[in-house]
Amino acid sequence: MPMQGKKNYQEKLFTSFKLSDRVSKENFYRRLKEVLDLDFLYPLTNKFYGQSGQKSIDPVVFFKICLVGYLENI
């Protein structure tokens, strides 16, 4: 089994702060998430991951970090 990581986001059960409640429905990145499906990255990147060692960062998360950096001119 490849060591490709995959992020599973879960809201915390006992916390009074939820980021999703604080971000407006019109937020650009929230709207982008609704129309951009990046699941195709998993099979495309799977062959680049080894069989041992620690799990990597989720390739979708890595792509999103790069995308935000590009869009925000960081």
Number of C-alpha atoms within 10 A of each C-alpha: 8 14 16 20 17 14 11 6 6 6 10 9 7 6 7 6 10 11 7 10 8 8 11 10 11 8 9 9 13 13 12 10 11 8 8 9 10 13 10 9 13 15 9 10 12 15 10 11 15 14 11 10 9 10 14 15 13 16 20 19 14 11 13 15 12 13 13 12 11 10 9 8 7 8
